[in-house]
Amino acid sequence: MATKKKATENGTTPKPTTKKNATKKKTTGRPPGRSNDPPAIATRTNARCPKCASTERRALNIITERHLPGIAPDGEPRTHVIWRRVKCKQCDRNYVEQSHENRPA
């Protein structure tokens, strides 16, 4: 006895769908309900977490440095601006710490 196979319009047999293929979930990216806000920026002189005001933090070793001569917010001259990504040890919030440096030429 021969069994009948269902054929599609172009004559090929469809692949059977498995549970793995049918219910594939997204595993990467931002979780649902999470805000898409940019990180807060804290200046180096006050260097406190914007959420809990803690001064304890750990560096994430992501540093951006630019040569921007001018005047820093405290009125002193500056030659470079440095942005460091840090994480608060108390509330686990990531934020950007900004500092101004006056380097000799």
N, C-alpha and C positions, 0 to 999 in steps of 0.2 A: 504494500500500500504506500502510495506516495502522499506526502503531506503537502498541503497548499501553503505557499508563502504569499503574504500580501505584497503587492508591488505598487510603487508610486507611479506618477504620471510618466516619468522618464524611464521606467522599467527597472530601477534599482530597488533593492530591498532596504528599508530604513533600519538604522542601528537601534538596538534596544536602549532605552534610557535607563540609567541606573540611578539609585538614590544619590550617589556621590555627585553625579553631574547635575541632577535636577535641583538639589538643594545646596549649591555651593555658596558659601557665605564670604563676604568681604572681610579680609583679615588685616588690612593695612589702612592707614589714613587716620583722620581725626574722628574720635568717637562721636556718636550722635548726642546732641545736646551740649556739646562743648563749644564755647565761644571762639570766634576767629579773630580776636583782638590782637593787635601788635603788642609786644612786650613793653612794660613800663620802663622808663629811663630814670635812674637815680644818679645824682652827681657824686663824685668821689669825696668831696668834703663832708657831705652828710651821709653818704653810703648806707642808707637804711632801706630795708625792704618796704616797698610801697603798700604792701598788704598788712603786715604785722609789726612794722617798725623795728625789726630785729637787726642787729649789726653783724650777727654770725651768718656767714655765707661760705660757700665753696665754689671755686672757679670751675667752669666747664671747659676751659682752655680754648675758647673761641674768641679771638681778639681781632678787632679791626682798628687799624691805625691810619690816620690821614695827616698830611702836612697842611695845616690850616693856620697860618700866622694871623694874629689879631689880639684881642683883649678877652681874657677869661671872665666868667661871671663875677669873680671876686675882685676884678679890677686890675689884676696882674697881667703882664704880657704873656702870650703863649705862642708856641711854634707848632705844637702837635695836639691833636685830639685823639683819645684812645677810648674805644668802646669795648668793654669786656662782658661776656655773657656769664652770669653767675646764678647760683641756686641758693635760696634761703634754706638754712638748716632746720628752722622751726616749722615753716608752713609749706616747704617744697615748691615755692613759686619761682619760676624762672624770670629774671629781669636783666636789663642791660645797665651796667654801671659805667658812667661816663667820667673821664678824667682829662685834665688839661695839663700839659707839660711845657716848660720853657727850656729847650735844649740849646746848648751853645752851638754855634755854627762851625 
